[in-house]
Each structure stands twice: as C-alpha cells, then as structure tokens.
Amino acid sequence: DQQVKQNSPSLSVQEGRISILNCDYTNSMFDYFLWYKKYPAEGPTFLISISSIKDKNEDGRFTVFLNKSAKHLSLHIVPSQPGDSAVYFCAADHTQGGSEKLVFGKGTKLTVNP
Amino acid sequence: EPEVTQTPSHQVTQMGQEVILRCVPISNHLYFYWYRQILGQKVEFLVSFYNNEISEKSEIFDDQFSVERPDGSNFTLKIRSTKLEDSAMYFCASTQGRGLEPQHFGDGTRLSIL
C-alpha cells in the first residue's frame, strides 16, 4: 500500500537555508493533508495541515503547498534551524468519506547543519 | 499545552502473553486512535474509537486486539495473545472533533515480544 509516498529518505541543508520536503499521493479522495515532525523516542508532533480546497497554508517558518492535479504536496521550512532536525511525516485523510484514519508516508529525515 | 500520555514507555512480554497498553487522551477530546509503527516501516492505523464504540478499524486489528475506555480518562489497547510480529511502537492519538482537525499523538509504547 503506497498511497502516500515520501521518496527522499533523507535531506541535509545548511542552517538559514530553505528545506523542501516532498510528498506524493495516489488516492484522489484524500482531502486533508498533514505534516508531522518526529524526534527520536517521541511521538509525531503536528506541524501544519492543508485542506484540498486550498493550495497553500503558512504558519511562521512553515508553509505547505498542495498541487492537486499533480497529487503532490511539499513542506517548506525557511529559514531552517538546527532544532528542525527530525523525521518529517506526510499524512493524508479522506474526511469527506467519513474516514478517520491517517495514511502516512515513510518519512524524510531532515538534518540541518549549523 | 495539553498532551496525550502513554504508559508504559517500554513493555517487554513473552510471546503468547496478554498485554495492555494505556493512554490518557487530551481531556476534552472525544475521538481516540491507535497506530503502530514496526521498525523501519510506516506508521499504520489500527483503530478509531468514539462514543464507546469502534468507529473504524484496519485489517491489522484482528480478534487478538481490543480497545476499551474503562473510565473517563483512560483509553487502552489490549493484545490477547502476543506474537513476535506484534513488536512495534504503538501510538495513541486523539482529536476533539472529526473532519479537518489534526490528530495529536502520544510518545508511544515500545512493545517488545520475546
């Protein structure tokens, strides 16, 4: 089951630069997308979300872009900070269908170098 | 900020034994979830629970699994007769409502089956 794919297992950026994490999905019924951050030995922490009626949502240094026609979303972090180093998970939901389950990607490990 | 708390953080159990994982969701949340992550794999949905009933479950959630809200604060996952392949991180999550609302996760219980 590869409904949500994060094709880059890792990403390394310099402090102060932009981090771009990508996510693709195959199920066109998904209507709500979320990004979670996970540190070792902790649970996923909600970062930012976007509904399918929007193409952009911004919260401070974090912006999520959604391209429905391409079934692609991305998370931009700018400027990147060393504390952003974590595993980032993309997740999707089909809320209009009454589903309550999040479908996760495998995650991308972001390393921000000082 | 309110948190989902899970106990224990690590549980070691002999194969065939019963195990109960405990969660205290955020106090005003009404929807509760269990997910698991086998080492190196994706976070996978197990079950959702609302109004003292299972509202959705995955194919993983077979007869060996059960969930319960024994009182006003705890939400438990029981595995009746554990197998080696049940070894995983188990995450509890909760939301206040349904629809476009992020699930908030606990730090997980690492279950090791010997």
Interface residues (C-beta under 8 A of the other chain):
Chain A: Y32 L34 Y36 A41 E42 G43 P44 T45 F46 S49 S51 F89 A91 T95 S99 E100 K101 L102 V103 F104 G105 K106 G107
Chain B: V4 Q6 Y31 Y33 Y35 Q41 K42 V43 E44 F45 S48 S55 E56 S58 F91 R98 G99 L100 P102 Q103 H104 F105 G106 D107 G108
